[in-house]
Structure formats: structure tokens, C-alpha cells
């Protein structure tokens, strides 16, 4: 792959990791303006370190570690100004938990997308109407010519199927 193609792919990895990185930094820092600053610093460091990234590894944990280090640098600056801040050990403990949660959330979201694709078009539409469009069950039932109880039961079964599929998919990924 050429450098430009690698750079474009790397930029896509950075862009795709933004929600996870922001969530991690929000767990560590809390103040939105500071999170924005540290996220920008993280993105800059990620870009500078693009040649160090091992393409065989998952990008998210690597990017989270860089975000964690940037958060630690932020707290060091805060402490140097005489403001209260988390110590490095506490920050490390929070970061480990937040990173794992971020990775798990990403895995579950990917598994959900995969499992949604496995649903029949009718069931997928039902889920989208109810949970993406926030359509009331009565309205869905009316449009489908079914009772609200029947729609509710179908949604229950779909949720159960999705949950089982997600758990199975995530478990399989964990064993790879």
C-alpha cells in the first residue's frame, strides 16, 4: 500500500475512534472544554505516531493508551498550576476500566450491527421503527394491521434473539 493510502486509512481509524476516545477522556477529565483540548492533543500525537502503529493490532486500545497519556500530561499541568487533580495511579486505574468499557462498547455495537443484518427485513424494520424512530407500539401495530400485544411480543422475541446473537458474536471475537 502506498503512503497516501496508508495515511487515508489511518485518518479513517482516527476518525472512527473519536467517540471512544471522547468517552474515555470524559471519564477521566469531565470538563467538556478540557476534554476537547486533550482530544485534539491526542489526535495530534496519534498523527505524529502514525509510522509507529502496528497494523496487526487493534487501533482502539492503542489510541486509548495515547489518550490516557495525554490525560496524564493534562493533569500534571493542572497540578503544576496548584489545582486539585487526580494522581497518576488513580488515573491509570480509571483509564484501564474506561478503556475496557470503550472497547467492549465498540465490540457490542459492531456485534449489534452484524446481528441486525441477520434479521429478516420485516423484523429489522420493526426494530428500526420502535427503537430508531421511537415509534409507539400502538402506531406500529396499526400500520402493520396487528394487535399491540402481538407487536410487543414480536419485539420481545427479536430483542432476545439480538441479545443471544450479540453475546455469541462477542464471545467468538474474544476467542480469536
C-alpha positions as CSV (number, residue, x, y, z in Angstrom):
1,X,0.0,0.0,0.0
2,X,1.3,3.5,-0.8
3,X,1.9,6.1,1.8
4,X,-1.1,8.2,0.8
5,X,-3.4,5.2,1.0
6,X,-2.0,4.3,4.4
7,X,-2.4,7.8,5.6
8,X,-6.0,7.9,4.4
9,X,-6.7,4.6,6.1
10,X,-5.0,5.8,9.3
11,X,-7.1,9.0,9.2
12,X,-10.2,6.8,9.0
13,X,-9.1,4.9,12.1
14,X,-8.6,8.1,14.0
15,X,-12.0,9.4,12.9
16,X,-13.7,6.2,13.8
17,X,-12.1,6.2,17.2
18,X,-13.3,9.7,18.2
19,X,-16.4,8.6,20.1
20,X,-14.4,6.0,22.1
21,X,-11.6,8.5,22.8
22,X,-14.1,11.2,23.8
23,X,-15.8,8.8,26.1
24,X,-12.6,7.7,27.7
25,X,-11.5,11.3,28.2
26,X,-14.9,12.3,29.6
27,X,-14.5,9.5,32.2
28,X,-11.1,10.9,33.1
29,X,-11.4,14.6,32.8
30,X,-15.1,15.5,32.9
31,X,-15.0,19.2,31.9
32,X,-16.0,19.4,28.2
33,X,-13.7,22.2,27.2
34,X,-10.7,20.3,28.7
35,X,-11.8,17.1,27.0
36,X,-11.9,18.9,23.7
37,X,-8.4,20.2,24.2
38,X,-7.0,16.8,25.3
39,X,-8.7,15.1,22.5
40,X,-7.2,17.5,20.0
41,X,-3.7,16.9,21.6
42,X,-4.4,13.1,21.4
43,X,-5.3,13.4,17.7
44,X,-2.1,15.3,17.0
45,X,0.0,12.7,18.8
46,X,-1.8,9.9,17.0
47,X,-1.0,11.5,13.7
48,X,2.7,12.0,14.7
49,X,2.9,8.4,15.7
50,X,1.3,7.0,12.6
51,X,4.5,5.4,11.5
52,X,4.8,3.6,14.8
53,X,1.3,2.0,14.6
54,X,1.4,-1.8,14.2
55,X,-1.3,-2.6,11.7
56,X,-1.6,-6.1,13.1
57,X,-3.1,-4.7,16.3
58,X,-6.5,-3.3,17.1
59,X,-6.3,0.5,16.8
60,X,-8.7,1.4,19.6
61,X,-6.7,0.2,22.6
62,X,-3.5,1.8,21.2
63,X,-5.3,5.1,20.7
64,X,-6.9,4.9,24.1
65,X,-3.4,4.5,25.7
66,X,-2.2,7.6,23.9
67,X,-5.3,9.4,25.1
68,X,-4.6,8.2,28.6
69,X,-1.0,9.5,28.4
70,X,-2.3,12.9,27.2
71,X,-4.8,13.0,30.1
72,X,-1.9,12.3,32.5
73,X,0.0,15.2,30.9
74,X,-3.1,17.4,31.3
75,X,-3.4,16.5,35.0
76,X,0.3,17.2,35.5
77,X,-0.2,20.7,34.0
78,X,-3.2,21.2,36.3
79,X,-1.3,20.1,39.4
80,X,1.6,22.4,38.4
81,X,-0.9,25.3,38.5
82,X,-1.8,24.3,42.0
83,X,-5.2,23.0,41.2
84,X,-6.6,19.7,42.5
85,X,-6.2,16.8,40.1
86,X,-6.1,13.0,40.0
87,X,-2.9,11.4,40.8
88,X,-1.3,9.2,38.1
89,X,-2.1,5.9,39.9
90,X,-5.8,6.7,40.2
91,X,-5.9,8.0,36.7
92,X,-4.3,4.8,35.5
93,X,-6.9,2.7,37.3
94,X,-9.8,4.7,35.9
95,X,-8.2,4.6,32.4
96,X,-7.9,0.8,32.4
97,X,-11.6,0.4,33.3
98,X,-12.7,3.1,30.9
99,X,-10.6,1.7,28.0
100,X,-12.0,-1.8,28.6
101,X,-15.6,-0.4,28.6
102,X,-14.9,1.6,25.5
103,X,-13.5,-1.5,23.7
104,X,-16.5,-3.6,24.9
105,X,-19.0,-1.0,23.8
106,X,-17.4,-0.9,20.4
107,X,-17.4,-4.7,20.2
108,X,-21.1,-4.8,21.2
109,X,-22.1,-2.1,18.7
110,X,-20.3,-4.0,15.9
111,X,-22.0,-7.2,17.0
112,X,-25.4,-5.5,17.1
113,X,-24.9,-4.2,13.6
114,X,-23.9,-7.7,12.4
115,X,-26.9,-9.3,14.2
116,X,-29.3,-6.7,12.9
117,X,-28.3,-7.7,9.4
118,X,-29.2,-11.3,10.1
119,X,-32.8,-10.3,11.0
120,X,-35.5,-10.6,8.4
121,X,-36.3,-7.3,6.6
122,X,-39.6,-7.2,8.4
123,X,-38.1,-7.7,11.9
124,X,-35.3,-5.2,11.1
125,X,-37.9,-2.6,10.1
126,X,-39.9,-3.3,13.3
127,X,-36.8,-2.7,15.4
128,X,-35.9,0.4,13.5
129,X,-39.4,1.8,13.8
130,X,-39.6,1.2,17.5
131,X,-36.0,2.0,18.6
132,X,-34.6,4.3,16.0
133,X,-37.7,6.2,15.1
134,X,-39.2,5.9,18.7
135,X,-42.5,5.0,17.2
136,X,-45.1,3.9,19.7
137,X,-46.1,0.2,19.7
138,X,-49.7,1.1,19.0
139,X,-48.7,3.0,15.9
140,X,-46.5,0.2,14.6
141,X,-49.4,-2.2,15.3
142,X,-51.8,-0.1,13.5
143,X,-49.6,0.2,10.4
144,X,-48.9,-3.5,10.4
145,X,-52.5,-4.5,10.9
146,X,-51.6,-6.4,14.1
147,X,-52.5,-6.0,17.8
148,X,-50.2,-4.0,20.1
149,X,-49.8,-7.2,22.2
150,X,-48.6,-9.1,19.1
151,X,-46.1,-6.4,18.2
152,X,-44.9,-6.2,21.7
153,X,-44.3,-10.0,21.8
154,X,-42.6,-9.9,18.5
155,X,-40.3,-7.1,19.7
156,X,-39.5,-9.1,22.9
157,X,-38.6,-12.1,20.8
158,X,-36.4,-10.0,18.5
159,X,-34.6,-8.4,21.5
160,X,-34.0,-11.8,22.9
161,X,-32.6,-13.1,19.6
162,X,-30.4,-10.0,19.2
163,X,-29.1,-10.4,22.8
164,X,-28.2,-14.0,22.2
165,X,-26.6,-13.2,18.8
166,X,-24.6,-10.3,20.3
167,X,-23.4,-12.4,23.2
168,X,-22.4,-15.3,20.9
169,X,-20.6,-12.9,18.5
170,X,-18.7,-11.1,21.2
171,X,-17.7,-14.4,22.8
172,X,-16.4,-15.7,19.4
173,X,-14.4,-12.5,18.9
174,X,-12.9,-12.9,22.3
175,X,-11.6,-16.3,21.4
176,X,-10.0,-15.2,18.2
